[in-house]
């Protein structure tokens, strides 16, 4: 008994498989672009693409191509409705959830190391959004920052980490807005 199309297999079509491979590459690059620019995980980037496609009435492949065009080419080539839907989905992905109150934050030097790693991975992903290895590095760095900051979303974790580090350099203030006696200028 031979397995053929009747047995559930589709015959190999050279043109169809090339087209599918090209669509996967486009989707991978669009995922990398969104991961680096939002910032977010690959799962969130794919959700942005799927939600935008469903809302705009396009295919995920058309939406992925639109992300590439918006980053590198003339945005006039992308329908305005799709551009707006993509912006709305990115804004939604960037909306921070409510911060947990009982998170113990890491020391500033560890947080700076992880932020620098995430920033470097984002730059490399922007430069090579189609590289799966670079996207995996960004995914790992983003996940680690989420764990450290007790956040579910990468954008929220990044914002919280940057705010936490910014506050570390500020002097403590009393409720009336003045500095404690030990921190006042000796002049």
DACORRA-V690399 format. One record per pair of residues at least 24 apart in sequence whose ideal C-beta (glycine too) atoms are under 10 Angstrom apart, sorted by the first residue. I is the first residue (numbers start at 0). J is the second residue. D is the distance in Angstrom with one decimal. If there is no record, write none. Layout:
i & j & d
I & J & D
I & J & D
This chain:
i & j & d
18 & 60 & 9.5
19 & 60 & 9.8
21 & 60 & 9.1
22 & 58 & 9.1
22 & 59 & 8.6
22 & 60 & 4.8
22 & 61 & 10.0
22 & 63 & 7.7
22 & 64 & 9.0
23 & 60 & 9.4
23 & 63 & 9.6
24 & 63 & 9.5
24 & 129 & 6.0
25 & 59 & 9.7
25 & 60 & 6.5
25 & 61 & 9.6
25 & 62 & 9.9
25 & 63 & 4.9
25 & 64 & 5.7
25 & 66 & 8.8
25 & 67 & 6.6
25 & 129 & 8.6
26 & 59 & 6.8
26 & 60 & 6.9
26 & 62 & 9.1
26 & 63 & 4.6
26 & 64 & 9.2
26 & 66 & 9.4
26 & 67 & 9.9
26 & 129 & 9.8
27 & 63 & 8.6
27 & 128 & 7.5
27 & 129 & 5.4
27 & 130 & 8.6
27 & 131 & 6.6
27 & 134 & 7.4
28 & 63 & 7.5
28 & 64 & 9.5
28 & 66 & 8.1
28 & 67 & 5.9
28 & 70 & 9.1
28 & 71 & 9.8
28 & 124 & 10.0
28 & 127 & 8.9
28 & 128 & 4.4
28 & 129 & 4.2
28 & 130 & 9.0
28 & 134 & 9.5
29 & 59 & 9.0
29 & 60 & 9.3
29 & 62 & 7.5
29 & 63 & 3.7
29 & 64 & 7.5
29 & 65 & 8.2
29 & 66 & 4.0
29 & 67 & 5.8
29 & 68 & 9.9
29 & 69 & 9.7
29 & 70 & 8.8
29 & 128 & 7.5
29 & 129 & 9.3
30 & 63 & 7.7
30 & 66 & 8.6
30 & 124 & 9.6
30 & 128 & 7.6
30 & 129 & 9.2
30 & 131 & 9.6
30 & 134 & 6.8
31 & 66 & 9.7
31 & 123 & 9.6
31 & 124 & 5.0
31 & 125 & 8.1
31 & 126 & 9.7
31 & 127 & 7.5
31 & 128 & 3.0
31 & 129 & 6.4
31 & 130 & 7.3
31 & 131 & 8.6
31 & 133 & 7.1
31 & 134 & 4.9
31 & 137 & 7.7
32 & 63 & 9.1
32 & 66 & 5.5
32 & 67 & 6.9
32 & 69 & 8.6
32 & 70 & 5.4
32 & 71 & 9.0
32 & 124 & 7.9
32 & 125 & 7.3
32 & 128 & 4.7
32 & 129 & 9.4
33 & 63 & 9.4
33 & 66 & 6.4
33 & 70 & 9.6
33 & 85 & 9.0
33 & 88 & 9.1
33 & 89 & 7.4
33 & 92 & 8.2
33 & 124 & 9.7
33 & 128 & 8.7
34 & 120 & 9.0
34 & 121 & 7.9
34 & 124 & 5.9
34 & 125 & 9.4
34 & 128 & 8.0
34 & 133 & 9.5
34 & 134 & 6.2
34 & 137 & 5.4
34 & 138 & 7.2
34 & 141 & 7.5
34 & 153 & 8.3
35 & 70 & 9.7
35 & 120 & 8.2
35 & 121 & 4.6
35 & 122 & 7.8
35 & 123 & 8.5
35 & 124 & 4.0
35 & 125 & 4.5
35 & 126 & 9.0
35 & 127 & 9.9
35 & 128 & 6.8
35 & 133 & 9.2
35 & 134 & 8.8
35 & 137 & 6.7
36 & 66 & 9.1
36 & 69 & 9.9
36 & 70 & 7.8
36 & 89 & 7.7
36 & 121 & 8.2
36 & 124 & 9.0
36 & 125 & 7.3
36 & 128 & 9.5
37 & 88 & 9.4
37 & 89 & 5.8
37 & 90 & 9.6
37 & 92 & 5.3
37 & 93 & 6.2
37 & 121 & 9.8
37 & 141 & 9.8
37 & 152 & 9.2
37 & 153 & 7.2
37 & 154 & 6.1
37 & 157 & 9.6
38 & 92 & 9.2
38 & 93 & 8.9
38 & 117 & 7.4
38 & 118 & 9.4
38 & 120 & 9.2
38 & 121 & 6.0
38 & 124 & 8.9
38 & 137 & 7.7
38 & 140 & 9.4
38 & 141 & 6.3
38 & 144 & 9.2
38 & 152 & 9.3
38 & 153 & 4.9
38 & 154 & 6.1
38 & 156 & 9.0
38 & 157 & 6.1
39 & 89 & 8.8
39 & 92 & 5.4
39 & 93 & 8.3
39 & 137 & 9.6
39 & 138 & 9.6
39 & 141 & 7.3
39 & 152 & 7.1
39 & 153 & 5.0
39 & 154 & 6.5
39 & 157 & 9.8
40 & 92 & 9.7
40 & 134 & 9.8
40 & 137 & 8.6
40 & 138 & 5.7
40 & 139 & 10.0
40 & 141 & 5.6
40 & 142 & 7.0
40 & 145 & 8.3
40 & 152 & 8.5
40 & 153 & 6.0
41 & 131 & 9.7
41 & 134 & 6.3
41 & 135 & 8.4
41 & 137 & 8.4
41 & 138 & 5.5
41 & 141 & 9.1
42 & 138 & 8.8
43 & 88 & 9.7
43 & 91 & 10.0
43 & 92 & 5.6
43 & 141 & 9.3
43 & 152 & 7.4
43 & 153 & 7.3
43 & 154 & 9.0
44 & 88 & 10.0
44 & 89 & 9.8
44 & 92 & 8.3
44 & 134 & 8.9
44 & 138 & 9.7
46 & 88 & 8.2
46 & 91 & 9.7
46 & 92 & 7.8
47 & 84 & 9.8
47 & 85 & 7.4
47 & 87 & 9.8
47 & 88 & 4.5
47 & 89 & 6.4
47 & 91 & 8.2
47 & 92 & 5.8
48 & 85 & 8.7
48 & 88 & 8.3
49 & 88 & 9.3
50 & 84 & 8.1
50 & 85 & 9.5
50 & 87 & 9.0
50 & 88 & 5.3
50 & 91 & 8.2
50 & 92 & 9.4
51 & 81 & 7.0
51 & 82 & 9.7
51 & 83 & 9.6
51 & 84 & 4.7
51 & 85 & 5.0
51 & 86 & 9.2
51 & 87 & 8.0
51 & 88 & 4.8
51 & 89 & 8.9
52 & 81 & 8.7
52 & 84 & 8.6
52 & 85 & 9.7
52 & 88 & 9.8
53 & 84 & 9.2
54 & 80 & 8.9
54 & 81 & 9.0
54 & 83 & 9.5
54 & 84 & 4.8
54 & 85 & 9.4
54 & 87 & 7.9
54 & 88 & 7.7
55 & 80 & 5.7
55 & 81 & 4.5
55 & 82 & 9.2
55 & 83 & 8.5
55 & 84 & 4.5
55 & 85 & 8.1
55 & 88 & 9.7
56 & 80 & 8.4
56 & 81 & 9.0
56 & 84 & 9.3
57 & 81 & 6.2
57 & 84 & 8.8
62 & 88 & 9.4
66 & 128 & 9.2
67 & 128 & 8.2
67 & 129 & 9.7
70 & 125 & 8.6
70 & 128 & 8.2
71 & 128 & 9.9
89 & 154 & 9.5
92 & 152 & 7.3
92 & 153 & 8.7
92 & 154 & 6.6
93 & 152 & 8.1
93 & 153 & 9.4
93 & 154 & 4.5
93 & 155 & 8.3
93 & 157 & 9.7
93 & 158 & 8.7
94 & 152 & 8.2
94 & 154 & 8.0
94 & 155 & 8.3
95 & 150 & 7.7
95 & 151 & 9.5
95 & 152 & 6.7
95 & 154 & 6.6
95 & 155 & 3.8
95 & 156 & 8.9
95 & 157 & 9.6
95 & 158 & 6.1
95 & 159 & 7.7
96 & 150 & 7.2
96 & 151 & 5.8
96 & 152 & 6.2
96 & 154 & 9.9
96 & 155 & 5.9
97 & 155 & 9.4
98 & 148 & 8.6
98 & 149 & 7.6
98 & 150 & 7.3
98 & 155 & 7.5
98 & 156 & 10.0
98 & 158 & 9.7
98 & 159 & 6.5
98 & 162 & 9.9
99 & 148 & 9.3
99 & 149 & 4.9
99 & 150 & 8.0
99 & 151 & 9.3
100 & 149 & 9.5
101 & 149 & 8.2
102 & 147 & 9.0
102 & 148 & 6.9
102 & 149 & 3.3
102 & 150 & 8.4
102 & 159 & 8.8
103 & 147 & 9.8
103 & 149 & 8.2
104 & 147 & 7.6
104 & 148 & 7.1
104 & 149 & 8.0
104 & 159 & 8.5
104 & 160 & 8.5
104 & 163 & 5.7
104 & 164 & 9.8
104 & 167 & 9.9
105 & 146 & 9.8
105 & 147 & 5.2
105 & 148 & 8.4
105 & 160 & 9.1
105 & 163 & 9.0
106 & 167 & 9.4
107 & 160 & 9.8
107 & 163 & 7.7
107 & 164 & 5.9
107 & 166 & 9.6
107 & 167 & 4.8
107 & 168 & 8.9
108 & 164 & 9.9
108 & 167 & 9.9
109 & 147 & 7.5
110 & 144 & 8.5
110 & 147 & 6.7
110 & 148 & 8.2
110 & 159 & 9.8
110 & 160 & 5.5
110 & 161 & 9.3
110 & 163 & 6.6
110 & 164 & 6.0
110 & 167 & 8.8
111 & 160 & 8.9
111 & 164 & 6.5
111 & 167 & 9.5
113 & 140 & 7.0
113 & 141 & 9.9
113 & 143 & 5.8
113 & 144 & 5.4
113 & 146 & 9.6
113 & 147 & 6.1
113 & 148 & 9.2
113 & 156 & 9.6
113 & 160 & 7.5
114 & 140 & 9.2
114 & 144 & 7.2
114 & 147 & 9.6
114 & 156 & 9.8
114 & 157 & 7.6
114 & 160 & 5.6
114 & 161 & 7.2
114 & 163 & 9.9
114 & 164 & 7.2
115 & 140 & 9.6
116 & 140 & 4.9
116 & 141 & 9.9
116 & 143 & 7.8
116 & 144 & 8.5
117 & 141 & 6.3
117 & 143 & 8.1
117 & 144 & 5.5
117 & 153 & 8.3
117 & 156 & 8.9
117 & 157 & 7.0
117 & 160 & 8.6
118 & 157 & 9.2
121 & 153 & 9.9
121 & 157 & 9.4
